[in-house]
């Protein structure tokens, strides 16, 4: 997949900015933008386009959230997706026109990457990341797998992740350590288990306590029953004390009761009922008397009222006639109005008959009324006639116009000039057009060549080259291979010198060390040497010869003696001297014997020193030779370059020089090519110009002025061609016009014939209609319509008159009927009123009826009052009877023959009832204190008890009870103590708490163990994945990254190899080109490690593109720490990668852009530029 | 009319399992939960003036050396005796072998049924007959119900039995019987124990599991208590109410995180779920398990980071006005959608995990790396952890998914150039 275009309508500093990447396929795409140009905003925009604009973004400083937009076109396998990202929580991806939603899945099918993080880590790289990567390599250096994994995933810190997983696990648990979480919880768990054991209560203790408790309870119940016994005895004496008094009272009541034992027991309320009945009797008798008097009065009044029955019988008829008088008055008024209107209508009709030219005879009117069908026919035919007239008018106008157009077109055609053949001229112009392009190309090439030549001269000046530019190209400078050879040779001589110097330094150090140790040996005491002993022996022997000479020959002054003593001989001196010499020799020999080892050592050291000094001399000679060889080599190297007046530097320097020279030479060749192309193109242009002139003169154009350029001649030719083309078009247009006019003329003529035929047909129909109406056949349609309208008016008036006549007749009929009816009424009820006028008679009759009706109402009211009073009287009589019955019943109830005796009987009954109640009360009290004992039993119980002894007995029993209660209390206390003991045991919750704690700690341990397993599993999986990845990829990765590393280090390393470290881990090492020396990561400079990391990243991306859809690789100024040579190497490596996947290199260094231009040819490189104009106040930004 | 209480599976003093402690938890309530729930039972019996209480087995949890549990029980029985309430008791699989049961002197209001043969106890008034038989040892696989005596005519007949009525998965099949076995006896009420979920198996005759009175782990979530039965003059059951007795309520909040994008979303959804459970707990301290599930962008972050867990615990305490506590947070979330393509080495991690099946090298390495830790664990915990590593178990795939998420989050955290 690759980006083909990025367009930013509004985002960060951009407004309608765009970046066209269509030309970049297969090339390294360098995007240059100075600081502040928005380079980092653009990088962010790419991520935001792919994965959405985050909720919190700072890219809204220019545009508000709502209008932020990033648009891009992505391409995969020939398919393209052009869409826009807006800022939104959902549906933020839209079609390019921002109208419809585009699914994220669709974009993901083009860019199959899971997340922003993965995209940025794997396919993004900046300088800081590169440096981190280099450092990470160092951290994980013991493990090649980790290195591959980190580099491929773009992860910095895999080592830290593994370490943190380990730390996390150890925080939970670490063998043989007690501080982590799990052992702490386990300790608490164990402590809780101990606590549980201690908290358990024994069952034996419990059972013993339980037995004691039961015993105490038994004792308590014993005391309680004794107390109850005593209490009941006390109760008995108290009972007897009370029952004695009650029994006496009972006897008295029974005596009194015997006196009234025969009195009847009257019910409660009997006395009250008797009282009430007696008073009711008096009241009811009074009521009957009053009511009888009122009934008599009312009956007399009703009989006094007499009614006129005949008048009242015809009540309704009289009231109707009274109302009808008003209606008749209104009908008379209407009749007068109708008569007036009838006379008007008749006058109107006479008038219309006159207008129609008829005699003023109203009987003729019905014959003259209009028919609806005739009216309709006249209207239709009038309309048809008007449309025929208009049609004929139009046809005449069309005929005149067509004739005029035909004439004018013929005239114009005759005025046009004749046609010319311009085919050859047109092809000449086409040629000239192409030649014009060639001319522009040629100029551009010429200018480019000149510019490039000037630059080359500048670049050559920068080189250590004194001759001309041409000489640079032509000079047979030493070949690259020769320089490489020389590099090796000079390095070797240099190494020889260094080695010799090293050896010399080493041996010299050895000599001085030995000399120092010799001095140390000799320090302290003087050790005789063998030569000293030899000297002593020589002197002793000389002395002996002198002594022997003196002794055997008596020659005391011999030469030997003189030599021995070195003074005039004296015998005593000689002996003394000889003795001394013998002694000294013995001393020396003794000393030598004693220090023999020391002596031997010193001797060896001495010998060694001498030996090494010889070596020193030899090495000095060797060094001189090596130096001479080096000088010679350098001189020869310089001589190699002297013919070219080049001051030769080191061979590597010269190799780089040669590379730059090769670049310049290539550019010189390019300049030559451009110049040649330019002159060829110019020749083409000249030929085209000549052709054009020839073609113009062929068609008779004037070509005598020769000074025009190709463009000049081409514009003349264009003019000619345009004119010719215009004339041809005119001619064609006029011919078309003539044809059109002829066709119009014919059509118009045929229309005219049709119209005339239709008009004749109409005239026949009209004649028939007019005759039917009694009008002449040639009457104009408008006149016919007027006749019809007036006849309609006549018809209206006629209808009005007929209606009025009918209504007047109706009114007259009603009036007669009313008079008839009134007369009949008066004859039957008031003949005295017949002579009066109708209205007065009816008013009087109505008055008489009103008086009769009022009388009738009065009689009805009085009748009702009488009825009511009769009912009241009946009721009072019944009540009186009832009261008498009540009194009779009361006497019967009391079994009394006379009601008058009732008051006495009532009094006796009351007394008997009271005594019986008192007796009952006393017996009830006895029953209460007897608690179930009968009165006889109570009498029995009390019999023989001396009332005065009772208090003494009670006192004694009370004492006994108190004693028992004291004993009960102490037993109760004992029980409570035991019960509390039991309760305490039952309520102890220590073991409960401990077992609950055990459960809690178990839960905590399990939680921690689960977390431990989770972390351990994560660690194992990560390690496994790292190993697996290494196994899968290490072959390809090593090979590819080895090549890239060699390329990136400018061949100072030949590649990468796997090696084993001291602990047997697989580690990665670089191999030096010259020495094949293996260099571990610690031995590499920071820069080299960065390049190693870059090599691994590039290799893993290449590897990724082999099995996956390629994803653009985006680099942000990663070359800032590289020197020029290595930057060039990196650019070439990136250009190589760009063949497989899109590579976007962002930079703000023009220098790097120049390097890229110099080191890649045009087919490998595409450059785009971000420029910003935000400073001018305009918010427009342009990329490209 | 009279009333009685039917209760079972008290498991007195058996601790609540699986609650790792943290600041502010109601430790005392948790420690004494079964005792306090039993106190609630005693209080209910006295307040409702029941005639008797039935305990259908598994009063104790096992054979302990500590007698304080028995003493506590005796003390509570004494309270019932003082209120004139009788107690009928059988042993179940858990307390059959309990030494305390055998040697403890029970107050006279408590009747214990023999394990040798089924017995019938008739109340002094003669209107109620209770038939029952205890377990003789921990595992009784005979059908005890068939041996129960025929019903006593004219009495209200109750069968007291600890059983696994066939068809109840997840419970040991002790004293198995079928519903038909029970119905054939024509008793008026079967008071069953053993299954910890309160439920009615049959309405005529009434066959009830009382369930246990206090949930002791997350599998025993929801309300727990006993059955309060009211019987009419004609021995018909008037009411059969389920009364809650538990003092700590267990609840499981399943929170769907589908589409959740921030920790705020997570907290909002969890709060809603916790509030719902709080309402159901009716003022009791609530011990919660929160299970997150569904596809969410948060998945990897939830695995790698742990600060949010503490925040959630604090939130639960806050939402629950200091009476809701999170026992455990379980993650069953997964990343949303099929990931497009993991590139290069990250893909390698994914592939490597996919390649681990059964007892592969990686599992062996895991076993080796946890072996020193396992060696330090007590035997029971060691066995439990071993089961996690079993191939085909549900824990191992979960561990692997977690490990992958943890790695992805950390590896991505290390990327991010530019």
Interface residues (C-beta under 8 A of the other chain):
Chain A: X40 X43 X44 X47 X108 X112 X113 X114 X115 X117 X118 X120 X121 X122 X124 X125 X126 X128 X129 X149 X152 X153 X154 X155 X156 X157 X158 X160 X161 X164 X165 X169 X173 X175 X182 X183 X186 X189 X196 X199 X200 X201 X202 X203 X206 X207 X210 X982 X983 X985 X986 X987 X988 X989 X990 X991 X992 X993 X995 X996 X997 X998 X999 X1000 X1002 X1003 X1004 X1005 X1006 X1007 X1009 X1010 X1012 X1013 X1014 X1015 X1016 X1017 X1018 X1019 X1020 X1021 X1022 X1024 X1025 X1028 X1029 X1032 X1100 X1104 X1108 X1111 X1114 X1116
Chain B: X13 X14 X15 X16 X17 X18 X19 X20 X21 X27 X30 X31 X32 X35 X64 X65 X66 X67 X68 X69 X70 X71 X72 X73 X74 X75 X99 X100 X103 X104 X105 X327 X328 X339 X340 X341 X342 X343 X344 X345 X346 X348 X349 X351 X352 X353 X356 X361 X362 X365 X366 X369 X370 X372 X373 X376 X377 X378 X381 X384 X385 X388 X399 X400 X402 X403 X404 X406 X407 X410 X411 X412 X414 X415 X416 X417 X418
